Amino acid sequence: MSSSTLLSRFAGWRLTLLLSLIFLGLALPTGVLIWQAYGQLKWEAWYQYRGMAEELTRRIDLGLREHVAQAEQRSFADYGFLVLAGDPRAN
């Protein structure tokens, strides 16, 4: 084997190794950043759903309070089965 072919094989192997190391050096931090961003998005979505659930709870509570207030304003006779209307002495 001549020295020029040995040198060209060694240069190709070294170039491949160098490029692989550069790729890994860029890919690993990128992967970590993507993983962190995914975690942040997951927590952000959780907080958003929590806020929406609290707002829904507030609206349901307000509606329920309004209905209870209306029901408390009615008299006991309004809940009877037979409601007499008019003059009770009439037939």
PDB file of N, CA, C and O in Angstrom, chain B, residues numbered from 101:
ATOM      1  N   MET B 101       0.831  -1.164   0.000  1.00  0.00           N
ATOM      2  CA  MET B 101       0.000   0.000   0.000  1.00  0.00           C
ATOM      3  C   MET B 101       0.881   1.234   0.000  1.00  0.00           C
ATOM      4  O   MET B 101       1.895   1.308   0.695  1.00  0.00           O
ATOM      5  N   SER B 102       0.469   2.175  -0.783  1.00  0.00           N
ATOM      6  CA  SER B 102       1.277   3.387  -0.839  1.00  0.00           C
ATOM      7  C   SER B 102       0.853   4.331   0.274  1.00  0.00           C
ATOM      8  O   SER B 102      -0.226   4.202   0.852  1.00  0.00           O
ATOM      9  N   SER B 103       1.716   5.263   0.550  1.00  0.00           N
ATOM     10  CA  SER B 103       1.436   6.192   1.652  1.00  0.00           C
ATOM     11  C   SER B 103       0.314   7.161   1.299  1.00  0.00           C
ATOM     12  O   SER B 103      -0.375   7.640   2.199  1.00  0.00           O
ATOM     13  N   SER B 104       0.109   7.461   0.035  1.00  0.00           N
ATOM     14  CA  SER B 104      -0.949   8.400  -0.350  1.00  0.00           C
ATOM     15  C   SER B 104      -2.337   7.766  -0.151  1.00  0.00           C
ATOM     16  O   SER B 104      -3.260   8.456   0.284  1.00  0.00           O
ATOM     17  N   THR B 105      -2.504   6.481  -0.456  1.00  0.00           N
ATOM     18  CA  THR B 105      -3.802   5.834  -0.236  1.00  0.00           C
ATOM     19  C   THR B 105      -4.073   5.662   1.256  1.00  0.00           C
ATOM     20  O   THR B 105      -5.211   5.812   1.701  1.00  0.00           O
ATOM     21  N   LEU B 106      -3.035   5.350   2.029  1.00  0.00           N
ATOM     22  CA  LEU B 106      -3.203   5.235   3.479  1.00  0.00           C
ATOM     23  C   LEU B 106      -3.590   6.579   4.077  1.00  0.00           C
ATOM     24  O   LEU B 106      -4.432   6.647   4.972  1.00  0.00           O
ATOM     25  N   LEU B 107      -2.974   7.646   3.582  1.00  0.00           N
ATOM     26  CA  LEU B 107      -3.276   8.983   4.068  1.00  0.00           C
ATOM     27  C   LEU B 107      -4.692   9.404   3.677  1.00  0.00           C
ATOM     28  O   LEU B 107      -5.382  10.044   4.471  1.00  0.00           O
ATOM     29  N   SER B 108      -5.132   9.060   2.480  1.00  0.00           N
ATOM     30  CA  SER B 108      -6.478   9.434   2.043  1.00  0.00           C
ATOM     31  C   SER B 108      -7.529   8.642   2.821  1.00  0.00           C
ATOM     32  O   SER B 108      -8.586   9.184   3.143  1.00  0.00           O
ATOM     33  N   ARG B 109      -7.258   7.352   3.133  1.00  0.00           N
ATOM     34  CA  ARG B 109      -8.196   6.574   3.948  1.00  0.00           C
ATOM     35  C   ARG B 109      -8.270   7.143   5.356  1.00  0.00           C
ATOM     36  O   ARG B 109      -9.354   7.262   5.927  1.00  0.00           O
ATOM     37  N   PHE B 110      -7.128   7.490   5.909  1.00  0.00           N
ATOM     38  CA  PHE B 110      -7.083   8.044   7.255  1.00  0.00           C
ATOM     39  C   PHE B 110      -7.780   9.402   7.302  1.00  0.00           C
ATOM     40  O   PHE B 110      -8.477   9.708   8.269  1.00  0.00           O
ATOM     41  N   ALA B 111      -7.598  10.206   6.277  1.00  0.00           N
ATOM     42  CA  ALA B 111      -8.239  11.525   6.225  1.00  0.00           C
ATOM     43  C   ALA B 111      -9.753  11.366   6.113  1.00  0.00           C
ATOM     44  O   ALA B 111     -10.494  12.122   6.741  1.00  0.00           O
ATOM     45  N   GLY B 112     -10.225  10.407   5.332  1.00  0.00           N
ATOM     46  CA  GLY B 112     -11.665  10.169   5.202  1.00  0.00           C
ATOM     47  C   GLY B 112     -12.264   9.688   6.512  1.00  0.00           C
ATOM     48  O   GLY B 112     -13.343  10.133   6.902  1.00  0.00           O
ATOM     49  N   TRP B 113     -11.568   8.776   7.200  1.00  0.00           N
ATOM     50  CA  TRP B 113     -12.045   8.263   8.485  1.00  0.00           C
ATOM     51  C   TRP B 113     -12.057   9.373   9.538  1.00  0.00           C
ATOM     52  O   TRP B 113     -12.984   9.476  10.341  1.00  0.00           O
ATOM     53  N   ARG B 114     -11.025  10.190   9.517  1.00  0.00           N
ATOM     54  CA  ARG B 114     -10.922  11.287  10.469  1.00  0.00           C
ATOM     55  C   ARG B 114     -11.997  12.343  10.199  1.00  0.00           C
ATOM     56  O   ARG B 114     -12.577  12.897  11.132  1.00  0.00           O
ATOM     57  N   LEU B 115     -12.255  12.613   8.931  1.00  0.00           N
ATOM     58  CA  LEU B 115     -13.289  13.571   8.578  1.00  0.00           C
ATOM     59  C   LEU B 115     -14.661  13.060   9.013  1.00  0.00           C
ATOM     60  O   LEU B 115     -15.474  13.824   9.532  1.00  0.00           O
ATOM     61  N   THR B 116     -14.917  11.778   8.803  1.00  0.00           N
ATOM     62  CA  THR B 116     -16.179  11.174   9.222  1.00  0.00           C
ATOM     63  C   THR B 116     -16.337  11.271  10.737  1.00  0.00           C
ATOM     64  O   THR B 116     -17.409  11.622  11.229  1.00  0.00           O
ATOM     65  N   LEU B 117     -15.285  10.965  11.466  1.00  0.00           N
ATOM     66  CA  LEU B 117     -15.327  11.053  12.922  1.00  0.00           C
ATOM     67  C   LEU B 117     -15.556  12.485  13.366  1.00  0.00           C
ATOM     68  O   LEU B 117     -16.356  12.726  14.271  1.00  0.00           O
ATOM     69  N   LEU B 118     -14.882  13.429  12.759  1.00  0.00           N
ATOM     70  CA  LEU B 118     -15.028  14.836  13.115  1.00  0.00           C
ATOM     71  C   LEU B 118     -16.450  15.323  12.850  1.00  0.00           C
ATOM     72  O   LEU B 118     -17.047  16.002  13.686  1.00  0.00           O
ATOM     73  N   LEU B 119     -16.981  14.975  11.694  1.00  0.00           N
ATOM     74  CA  LEU B 119     -18.348  15.396  11.365  1.00  0.00           C
ATOM     75  C   LEU B 119     -19.363  14.733  12.288  1.00  0.00           C
ATOM     76  O   LEU B 119     -20.356  15.352  12.671  1.00  0.00           O
ATOM     77  N   SER B 120     -19.116  13.476  12.644  1.00  0.00           N
ATOM     78  CA  SER B 120     -20.020  12.785  13.572  1.00  0.00           C
ATOM     79  C   SER B 120     -19.995  13.441  14.947  1.00  0.00           C
ATOM     80  O   SER B 120     -21.041  13.605  15.576  1.00  0.00           O
ATOM     81  N   LEU B 121     -18.825  13.811  15.410  1.00  0.00           N
ATOM     82  CA  LEU B 121     -18.724  14.479  16.704  1.00  0.00           C
ATOM     83  C   LEU B 121     -19.401  15.849  16.690  1.00  0.00           C
ATOM     84  O   LEU B 121     -20.057  16.232  17.659  1.00  0.00           O
ATOM     85  N   ILE B 122     -19.243  16.573  15.604  1.00  0.00           N
ATOM     86  CA  ILE B 122     -19.902  17.873  15.476  1.00  0.00           C
ATOM     87  C   ILE B 122     -21.420  17.683  15.458  1.00  0.00           C
ATOM     88  O   ILE B 122     -22.148  18.437  16.102  1.00  0.00           O
ATOM     89  N   PHE B 123     -21.892  16.685  14.726  1.00  0.00           N
ATOM     90  CA  PHE B 123     -23.324  16.411  14.670  1.00  0.00           C
ATOM     91  C   PHE B 123     -23.859  16.064  16.050  1.00  0.00           C
ATOM     92  O   PHE B 123     -24.890  16.596  16.461  1.00  0.00           O
ATOM     93  N   LEU B 124     -23.184  15.189  16.765  1.00  0.00           N
ATOM     94  CA  LEU B 124     -23.619  14.836  18.114  1.00  0.00           C
ATOM     95  C   LEU B 124     -23.538  16.038  19.052  1.00  0.00           C
ATOM     96  O   LEU B 124     -24.399  16.219  19.914  1.00  0.00           O
ATOM     97  N   GLY B 125     -22.519  16.846  18.883  1.00  0.00           N
ATOM     98  CA  GLY B 125     -22.388  18.043  19.703  1.00  0.00           C
ATOM     99  C   GLY B 125     -23.519  19.032  19.495  1.00  0.00           C
ATOM    100  O   GLY B 125     -23.862  19.786  20.406  1.00  0.00           O
ATOM    101  N   LEU B 126     -24.097  19.035  18.312  1.00  0.00           N
ATOM    102  CA  LEU B 126     -25.243  19.906  18.039  1.00  0.00           C
ATOM    103  C   LEU B 126     -26.572  19.210  18.323  1.00  0.00           C
ATOM    104  O   LEU B 126     -27.524  19.854  18.764  1.00  0.00           O
ATOM    105  N   ALA B 127     -26.645  17.907  18.076  1.00  0.00           N
ATOM    106  CA  ALA B 127     -27.900  17.179  18.227  1.00  0.00           C
ATOM    107  C   ALA B 127     -28.283  16.979  19.696  1.00  0.00           C
ATOM    108  O   ALA B 127     -29.462  17.073  20.040  1.00  0.00           O
ATOM    109  N   LEU B 128     -27.322  16.709  20.553  1.00  0.00           N
ATOM    110  CA  LEU B 128     -27.644  16.455  21.959  1.00  0.00           C
ATOM    111  C   LEU B 128     -28.232  17.689  22.650  1.00  0.00           C
ATOM    112  O   LEU B 128     -29.275  17.567  23.292  1.00  0.00           O
ATOM    113  N   PRO B 129     -27.615  18.870  22.548  1.00  0.00           N
ATOM    114  CA  PRO B 129     -28.262  20.045  23.173  1.00  0.00           C
ATOM    115  C   PRO B 129     -29.611  20.386  22.550  1.00  0.00           C
ATOM    116  O   PRO B 129     -30.527  20.836  23.237  1.00  0.00           O
ATOM    117  N   THR B 130     -29.722  20.166  21.243  1.00  0.00           N
ATOM    118  CA  THR B 130     -31.000  20.413  20.587  1.00  0.00           C
ATOM    119  C   THR B 130     -32.067  19.477  21.131  1.00  0.00           C
ATOM    120  O   THR B 130     -33.196  19.900  21.380  1.00  0.00           O
ATOM    121  N   GLY B 131     -31.723  18.221  21.315  1.00  0.00           N
ATOM    122  CA  GLY B 131     -32.664  17.258  21.892  1.00  0.00           C
ATOM    123  C   GLY B 131     -33.075  17.626  23.305  1.00  0.00           C
ATOM    124  O   GLY B 131     -34.241  17.495  23.674  1.00  0.00           O
ATOM    125  N   VAL B 132     -32.114  18.086  24.093  1.00  0.00           N
ATOM    126  CA  VAL B 132     -32.433  18.510  25.459  1.00  0.00           C
ATOM    127  C   VAL B 132     -33.355  19.721  25.444  1.00  0.00           C
ATOM    128  O   VAL B 132     -34.291  19.791  26.240  1.00  0.00           O
ATOM    129  N   LEU B 133     -33.107  20.672  24.556  1.00  0.00           N
ATOM    130  CA  LEU B 133     -33.975  21.848  24.452  1.00  0.00           C
ATOM    131  C   LEU B 133     -35.389  21.478  24.022  1.00  0.00           C
ATOM    132  O   LEU B 133     -36.364  22.030  24.532  1.00  0.00           O
ATOM    133  N   ILE B 134     -35.495  20.546  23.086  1.00  0.00           N
ATOM    134  CA  ILE B 134     -36.824  20.099  22.646  1.00  0.00           C
ATOM    135  C   ILE B 134     -37.554  19.419  23.785  1.00  0.00           C
ATOM    136  O   ILE B 134     -38.752  19.630  23.973  1.00  0.00           O
ATOM    137  N   TRP B 135     -36.836  18.598  24.549  1.00  0.00           N
ATOM    138  CA  TRP B 135     -37.442  17.900  25.685  1.00  0.00           C
ATOM    139  C   TRP B 135     -37.931  18.900  26.737  1.00  0.00           C
ATOM    140  O   TRP B 135     -39.031  18.750  27.270  1.00  0.00           O
ATOM    141  N   GLN B 136     -37.123  19.917  27.037  1.00  0.00           N
ATOM    142  CA  GLN B 136     -37.509  20.947  27.995  1.00  0.00           C
ATOM    143  C   GLN B 136     -38.712  21.746  27.484  1.00  0.00           C
ATOM    144  O   GLN B 136     -39.628  22.047  28.250  1.00  0.00           O
ATOM    145  N   ALA B 137     -38.711  22.083  26.209  1.00  0.00           N
ATOM    146  CA  ALA B 137     -39.829  22.846  25.641  1.00  0.00           C
ATOM    147  C   ALA B 137     -41.113  22.035  25.696  1.00  0.00           C
ATOM    148  O   ALA B 137     -42.180  22.586  25.966  1.00  0.00           O
ATOM    149  N   TYR B 138     -41.028  20.736  25.444  1.00  0.00           N
ATOM    150  CA  TYR B 138     -42.215  19.882  25.529  1.00  0.00           C
ATOM    151  C   TYR B 138     -42.748  19.861  26.952  1.00  0.00           C
ATOM    152  O   TYR B 138     -43.960  19.932  27.158  1.00  0.00           O
ATOM    153  N   GLY B 139     -41.871  19.765  27.926  1.00  0.00           N
ATOM    154  CA  GLY B 139     -42.300  19.796  29.322  1.00  0.00           C
ATOM    155  C   GLY B 139     -42.965  21.116  29.682  1.00  0.00           C
ATOM    156  O   GLY B 139     -43.968  21.135  30.395  1.00  0.00           O
ATOM    157  N   GLN B 140     -42.412  22.214  29.195  1.00  0.00           N
ATOM    158  CA  GLN B 140     -43.006  23.529  29.448  1.00  0.00           C
ATOM    159  C   GLN B 140     -44.393  23.632  28.821  1.00  0.00           C
ATOM    160  O   GLN B 140     -45.317  24.159  29.440  1.00  0.00           O
ATOM    161  N   LEU B 141     -44.542  23.131  27.598  1.00  0.00           N
ATOM    162  CA  LEU B 141     -45.848  23.173  26.938  1.00  0.00           C
ATOM    163  C   LEU B 141     -46.872  22.334  27.685  1.00  0.00           C
ATOM    164  O   LEU B 141     -48.039  22.711  27.785  1.00  0.00           O
ATOM    165  N   LYS B 142     -46.432  21.197  28.208  1.00  0.00           N
ATOM    166  CA  LYS B 142     -47.343  20.335  28.959  1.00  0.00           C
ATOM    167  C   LYS B 142     -47.849  21.057  30.214  1.00  0.00           C
ATOM    168  O   LYS B 142     -49.045  21.029  30.503  1.00  0.00           O
ATOM    169  N   TRP B 143     -46.947  21.701  30.957  1.00  0.00           N
ATOM    170  CA  TRP B 143     -47.361  22.415  32.168  1.00  0.00           C
ATOM    171  C   TRP B 143     -48.208  23.632  31.820  1.00  0.00           C
ATOM    172  O   TRP B 143     -49.156  23.955  32.535  1.00  0.00           O
ATOM    173  N   GLU B 144     -47.873  24.302  30.734  1.00  0.00           N
ATOM    174  CA  GLU B 144     -48.666  25.460  30.322  1.00  0.00           C
ATOM    175  C   GLU B 144     -50.090  25.046  29.986  1.00  0.00           C
ATOM    176  O   GLU B 144     -51.045  25.729  30.356  1.00  0.00           O
ATOM    177  N   ALA B 145     -50.232  23.926  29.282  1.00  0.00           N
ATOM    178  CA  ALA B 145     -51.567  23.428  28.956  1.00  0.00           C
ATOM    179  C   ALA B 145     -52.318  23.058  30.237  1.00  0.00           C
ATOM    180  O   ALA B 145     -53.517  23.313  30.347  1.00  0.00           O
ATOM    181  N   TRP B 146     -51.619  22.458  31.206  1.00  0.00           N
ATOM    182  CA  TRP B 146     -52.261  22.077  32.465  1.00  0.00           C
ATOM    183  C   TRP B 146     -52.787  23.311  33.195  1.00  0.00           C
ATOM    184  O   TRP B 146     -53.912  23.307  33.693  1.00  0.00           O
ATOM    185  N   TYR B 147     -51.971  24.370  33.258  1.00  0.00           N
ATOM    186  CA  TYR B 147     -52.414  25.596  33.920  1.00  0.00           C
ATOM    187  C   TYR B 147     -53.571  26.251  33.168  1.00  0.00           C
ATOM    188  O   TYR B 147     -54.472  26.828  33.777  1.00  0.00           O
ATOM    189  N   GLN B 148     -53.535  26.157  31.855  1.00  0.00           N
ATOM    190  CA  GLN B 148     -54.623  26.726  31.063  1.00  0.00           C
ATOM    191  C   GLN B 148     -55.921  25.969  31.323  1.00  0.00           C
ATOM    192  O   GLN B 148     -56.969  26.590  31.499  1.00  0.00           O
ATOM    193  N   TYR B 149     -55.869  24.633  31.349  1.00  0.00           N
ATOM    194  CA  TYR B 149     -57.060  23.835  31.647  1.00  0.00           C
ATOM    195  C   TYR B 149     -57.550  24.109  33.064  1.00  0.00           C
ATOM    196  O   TYR B 149     -58.756  24.150  33.308  1.00  0.00           O
ATOM    197  N   ARG B 150     -56.627  24.296  33.990  1.00  0.00           N
ATOM    198  CA  ARG B 150     -57.006  24.602  35.366  1.00  0.00           C
ATOM    199  C   ARG B 150     -57.745  25.937  35.434  1.00  0.00           C
ATOM    200  O   ARG B 150     -58.759  26.049  36.124  1.00  0.00           O
ATOM    201  N   GLY B 151     -57.250  26.937  34.730  1.00  0.00           N
ATOM    202  CA  GLY B 151     -57.918  28.240  34.699  1.00  0.00           C
ATOM    203  C   GLY B 151     -59.307  28.152  34.083  1.00  0.00           C
ATOM    204  O   GLY B 151     -60.250  28.772  34.574  1.00  0.00           O
ATOM    205  N   MET B 152     -59.431  27.382  33.008  1.00  0.00           N
ATOM    206  CA  MET B 152     -60.738  27.213  32.377  1.00  0.00           C
ATOM    207  C   MET B 152     -61.699  26.481  33.305  1.00  0.00           C
ATOM    208  O   MET B 152     -62.882  26.817  33.354  1.00  0.00           O
ATOM    209  N   ALA B 153     -61.210  25.483  34.045  1.00  0.00           N
ATOM    210  CA  ALA B 153     -62.058  24.749  34.980  1.00  0.00           C
ATOM    211  C   ALA B 153     -62.512  25.654  36.126  1.00  0.00           C
ATOM    212  O   ALA B 153     -63.663  25.576  36.556  1.00  0.00           O
ATOM    213  N   GLU B 154     -61.618  26.512  36.623  1.00  0.00           N
ATOM    214  CA  GLU B 154     -62.001  27.439  37.680  1.00  0.00           C
ATOM    215  C   GLU B 154     -63.053  28.433  37.184  1.00  0.00           C
ATOM    216  O   GLU B 154     -63.989  28.758  37.914  1.00  0.00           O
ATOM    217  N   GLU B 155     -62.906  28.912  35.956  1.00  0.00           N
ATOM    218  CA  GLU B 155     -63.897  29.831  35.393  1.00  0.00           C
ATOM    219  C   GLU B 155     -65.247  29.137  35.231  1.00  0.00           C
ATOM    220  O   GLU B 155     -66.286  29.729  35.526  1.00  0.00           O
ATOM    221  N   LEU B 156     -65.242  27.903  34.771  1.00  0.00           N
ATOM    222  CA  LEU B 156     -66.489  27.146  34.642  1.00  0.00           C
ATOM    223  C   LEU B 156     -67.126  26.934  36.005  1.00  0.00           C
ATOM    224  O   LEU B 156     -68.345  27.040  36.139  1.00  0.00           O
ATOM    225  N   THR B 157     -66.332  26.639  37.005  1.00  0.00           N
ATOM    226  CA  THR B 157     -66.850  26.456  38.364  1.00  0.00           C
ATOM    227  C   THR B 157     -67.481  27.745  38.877  1.00  0.00           C
ATOM    228  O   THR B 157     -68.541  27.715  39.502  1.00  0.00           O
ATOM    229  N   ARG B 158     -66.834  28.868  38.616  1.00  0.00           N
ATOM    230  CA  ARG B 158     -67.405  30.152  39.039  1.00  0.00           C
ATOM    231  C   ARG B 158     -68.748  30.421  38.359  1.00  0.00           C
ATOM    232  O   ARG B 158     -69.696  30.880  38.998  1.00  0.00           O
ATOM    233  N   ARG B 159     -68.821  30.129  37.046  1.00  0.00           N
ATOM    234  CA  ARG B 159     -70.078  30.363  36.324  1.00  0.00           C
ATOM    235  C   ARG B 159     -71.189  29.452  36.825  1.00  0.00           C
ATOM    236  O   ARG B 159     -72.328  29.892  36.984  1.00  0.00           O
ATOM    237  N   ILE B 160     -70.869  28.187  37.074  1.00  0.00           N
ATOM    238  CA  ILE B 160     -71.869  27.247  37.586  1.00  0.00           C
ATOM    239  C   ILE B 160     -72.328  27.680  38.969  1.00  0.00           C
ATOM    240  O   ILE B 160     -73.523  27.638  39.262  1.00  0.00           O
ATOM    241  N   ASP B 161     -71.402  28.094  39.822  1.00  0.00           N
ATOM    242  CA  ASP B 161     -71.741  28.536  41.168  1.00  0.00           C
ATOM    243  C   ASP B 161     -72.636  29.767  41.132  1.00  0.00           C
ATOM    244  O   ASP B 161     -73.606  29.853  41.885  1.00  0.00           O
ATOM    245  N   LEU B 162     -72.313  30.721  40.258  1.00  0.00           N
ATOM    246  CA  LEU B 162     -73.134  31.920  40.130  1.00  0.00           C
ATOM    247  C   LEU B 162     -74.545  31.578  39.657  1.00  0.00           C
ATOM    248  O   LEU B 162     -75.524  32.096  40.192  1.00  0.00           O
ATOM    249  N   GLY B 163     -74.646  30.709  38.656  1.00  0.00           N
ATOM    250  CA  GLY B 163     -75.966  30.298  38.169  1.00  0.00           C
ATOM    251  C   GLY B 163     -76.768  29.569  39.229  1.00  0.00           C
ATOM    252  O   GLY B 163     -77.974  29.780  39.355  1.00  0.00           O
ATOM    253  N   LEU B 164     -76.101  28.709  39.993  1.00  0.00           N
ATOM    254  CA  LEU B 164     -76.782  27.978  41.051  1.00  0.00           C
ATOM    255  C   LEU B 164     -77.259  28.924  42.148  1.00  0.00           C
ATOM    256  O   LEU B 164     -78.363  28.767  42.671  1.00  0.00           O
ATOM    257  N   ARG B 165     -76.432  29.901  42.495  1.00  0.00           N
ATOM    258  CA  ARG B 165     -76.850  30.881  43.517  1.00  0.00           C
ATOM    259  C   ARG B 165     -78.066  31.679  43.045  1.00  0.00           C
ATOM    260  O   ARG B 165     -78.965  31.967  43.835  1.00  0.00           O
ATOM    261  N   GLU B 166     -78.094  32.036  41.762  1.00  0.00           N
ATOM    262  CA  GLU B 166     -79.247  32.772  41.236  1.00  0.00           C
ATOM    263  C   GLU B 166     -80.510  31.932  41.301  1.00  0.00           C
ATOM    264  O   GLU B 166     -81.568  32.431  41.685  1.00  0.00           O
ATOM    265  N   HIS B 167     -80.410  30.658  40.930  1.00  0.00           N
ATOM    266  CA  HIS B 167     -81.588  29.778  40.971  1.00  0.00           C
ATOM    267  C   HIS B 167     -82.048  29.547  42.402  1.00  0.00           C
ATOM    268  O   HIS B 167     -83.252  29.507  42.655  1.00  0.00           O
ATOM    269  N   VAL B 168     -81.138  29.397  43.330  1.00  0.00           N
ATOM    270  CA  VAL B 168     -81.516  29.208  44.730  1.00  0.00           C
ATOM    271  C   VAL B 168     -82.168  30.475  45.275  1.00  0.00           C
ATOM    272  O   VAL B 168     -83.138  30.390  46.029  1.00  0.00           O
ATOM    273  N   ALA B 169     -81.659  31.635  44.913  1.00  0.00           N
ATOM    274  CA  ALA B 169     -82.255  32.894  45.368  1.00  0.00           C
ATOM    275  C   ALA B 169     -83.677  33.042  44.828  1.00  0.00           C
ATOM    276  O   ALA B 169     -84.566  33.504  45.544  1.00  0.00           O
ATOM    277  N   GLN B 170     -83.897  32.653  43.573  1.00  0.00           N
ATOM    278  CA  GLN B 170     -85.255  32.711  43.004  1.00  0.00           C
ATOM    279  C   GLN B 170     -86.175  31.727  43.717  1.00  0.00           C
ATOM    280  O   GLN B 170     -87.334  32.042  43.985  1.00  0.00           O
ATOM    281  N   ALA B 171     -85.668  30.542  44.025  1.00  0.00           N
ATOM    282  CA  ALA B 171     -86.496  29.542  44.700  1.00  0.00           C
ATOM    283  C   ALA B 171     -86.817  29.968  46.126  1.00  0.00           C
ATOM    284  O   ALA B 171     -87.901  29.670  46.628  1.00  0.00           O
ATOM    285  N   GLU B 172     -85.903  30.652  46.779  1.00  0.00           N
ATOM    286  CA  GLU B 172     -86.160  31.102  48.141  1.00  0.00           C
ATOM    287  C   GLU B 172     -87.170  32.242  48.190  1.00  0.00           C
ATOM    288  O   GLU B 172     -87.799  32.448  49.228  1.00  0.00           O
ATOM    289  N   GLN B 173     -87.345  32.983  47.112  1.00  0.00           N
ATOM    290  CA  GLN B 173     -88.313  34.075  47.075  1.00  0.00           C
ATOM    291  C   GLN B 173     -89.739  33.560  46.915  1.00  0.00           C
ATOM    292  O   GLN B 173     -90.687  34.288  47.207  1.00  0.00           O
ATOM    293  N   ARG B 174     -89.907  32.353  46.471  1.00  0.00           N
ATOM    294  CA  ARG B 174     -91.247  31.782  46.307  1.00  0.00           C
ATOM    295  C   ARG B 174     -91.794  31.369  47.671  1.00  0.00           C
ATOM    296  O   ARG B 174     -91.051  31.063  48.603  1.00  0.00           O
ATOM    297  N   SER B 175     -93.100  31.375  47.746  1.00  0.00           N
ATOM    298  CA  SER B 175     -93.724  30.966  49.004  1.00  0.00           C
ATOM    299  C   SER B 175     -93.869  29.450  49.045  1.00  0.00           C
ATOM    300  O   SER B 175     -93.673  28.754  48.049  1.00  0.00           O
ATOM    301  N   PHE B 176     -94.218  28.968  50.226  1.00  0.00           N
ATOM    302  CA  PHE B 176     -94.388  27.523  50.404  1.00  0.00           C
ATOM    303  C   PHE B 176     -95.552  27.003  49.572  1.00  0.00           C
ATOM    304  O   PHE B 176     -95.505  25.880  49.070  1.00  0.00           O
ATOM    305  N   ALA B 177     -96.578  27.800  49.425  1.00  0.00           N
ATOM    306  CA  ALA B 177     -97.766  27.385  48.681  1.00  0.00           C
ATOM    307  C   ALA B 177     -97.464  27.194  47.192  1.00  0.00           C
ATOM    308  O   ALA B 177     -98.166  26.438  46.521  1.00  0.00           O
ATOM    309  N   ASP B 178     -96.443  27.860  46.666  1.00  0.00           N
ATOM    310  CA  ASP B 178     -96.101  27.704  45.247  1.00  0.00           C
ATOM    311  C   ASP B 178     -95.625  26.292  44.925  1.00  0.00           C
ATOM    312  O   ASP B 178     -95.655  25.875  43.767  1.00  0.00           O
ATOM    313  N   TYR B 179     -95.194  25.567  45.928  1.00  0.00           N
ATOM    314  CA  TYR B 179     -94.691  24.210  45.693  1.00  0.00           C
ATOM    315  C   TYR B 179     -95.755  23.141  45.936  1.00  0.00           C
ATOM    316  O   TYR B 179     -95.465  21.948  45.854  1.00  0.00           O
ATOM    317  N   GLY B 180     -96.972  23.558  46.232  1.00  0.00           N
ATOM    318  CA  GLY B 180     -98.060  22.602  46.458  1.00  0.00           C
ATOM    319  C   GLY B 180     -98.558  22.005  45.144  1.00  0.00           C
ATOM    320  O   GLY B 180     -98.375  22.576  44.069  1.00  0.00           O
ATOM    321  N   PHE B 181     -99.199  20.830  45.266  1.00  0.00           N
ATOM    322  CA  PHE B 181     -99.704  20.171  44.070  1.00  0.00           C
ATOM    323  C   PHE B 181    -100.961  20.864  43.555  1.00  0.00           C
ATOM    324  O   PHE B 181    -101.097  21.114  42.357  1.00  0.00           O
ATOM    325  N   LEU B 182    -101.874  21.172  44.468  1.00  0.00           N
ATOM    326  CA  LEU B 182    -103.103  21.870  44.095  1.00  0.00           C
ATOM    327  C   LEU B 182    -102.979  23.320  44.534  1.00  0.00           C
ATOM    328  O   LEU B 182    -102.895  23.610  45.727  1.00  0.00           O
ATOM    329  N   VAL B 183    -102.968  24.195  43.600  1.00  0.00           N
ATOM    330  CA  VAL B 183    -102.873  25.617  43.900  1.00  0.00           C
ATOM    331  C   VAL B 183    -104.248  26.226  43.682  1.00  0.00           C
ATOM    332  O   VAL B 183    -104.806  26.165  42.587  1.00  0.00           O
ATOM    333  N   LEU B 184    -104.777  26.809  44.733  1.00  0.00           N
ATOM    334  CA  LEU B 184    -106.091  27.441  44.640  1.00  0.00           C
ATOM    335  C   LEU B 184    -105.933  28.859  44.134  1.00  0.00           C
ATOM    336  O   LEU B 184    -105.109  29.636  44.618  1.00  0.00           O
ATOM    337  N   ALA B 185    -106.741  29.162  43.160  1.00  0.00           N
ATOM    338  CA  ALA B 185    -106.708  30.503  42.606  1.00  0.00           C
ATOM    339  C   ALA B 185    -108.096  31.113  42.729  1.00  0.00           C
ATOM    340  O   ALA B 185    -109.104  30.413  42.630  1.00  0.00           O
ATOM    341  N   GLY B 186    -108.138  32.369  42.937  1.00  0.00           N
ATOM    342  CA  GLY B 186    -109.439  33.042  43.035  1.00  0.00           C
ATOM    343  C   GLY B 186    -109.953  33.062  44.467  1.00  0.00           C
ATOM    344  O   GLY B 186    -109.197  32.928  45.428  1.00  0.00           O
ATOM    345  N   ASP B 187    -111.254  33.233  44.572  1.00  0.00           N
ATOM    346  CA  ASP B 187    -111.890  33.340  45.883  1.00  0.00           C
ATOM    347  C   ASP B 187    -112.116  31.941  46.448  1.00  0.00           C
ATOM    348  O   ASP B 187    -112.752  31.117  45.790  1.00  0.00           O
ATOM    349  N   PRO B 188    -111.612  31.647  47.655  1.00  0.00           N
ATOM    350  CA  PRO B 188    -111.793  30.303  48.209  1.00  0.00           C
ATOM    351  C   PRO B 188    -113.254  29.986  48.559  1.00  0.00           C
ATOM    352  O   PRO B 188    -113.604  28.813  48.688  1.00  0.00           O
ATOM    353  N   ARG B 189    -114.121  31.011  48.717  1.00  0.00           N
ATOM    354  CA  ARG B 189    -115.518  30.729  49.056  1.00  0.00           C
ATOM    355  C   ARG B 189    -116.323  30.353  47.823  1.00  0.00           C
ATOM    356  O   ARG B 189    -117.420  29.809  47.947  1.00  0.00           O
ATOM    357  N   ALA B 190    -115.805  30.627  46.652  1.00  0.00           N
ATOM    358  CA  ALA B 190    -116.554  30.282  45.439  1.00  0.00           C
ATOM    359  C   ALA B 190    -116.384  28.788  45.142  1.00  0.00           C
ATOM    360  O   ALA B 190    -115.414  28.160  45.566  1.00  0.00           O
ATOM    361  N   ASN B 191    -117.343  28.244  44.412  1.00  0.00           N
ATOM    362  CA  ASN B 191    -117.286  26.813  44.063  1.00  0.00           C
ATOM    363  C   ASN B 191    -116.248  26.583  43.003  1.00  0.00           C
ATOM    364  O   ASN B 191    -116.046  25.448  42.573  1.00  0.00           O
TER     365      ASN B 191
END
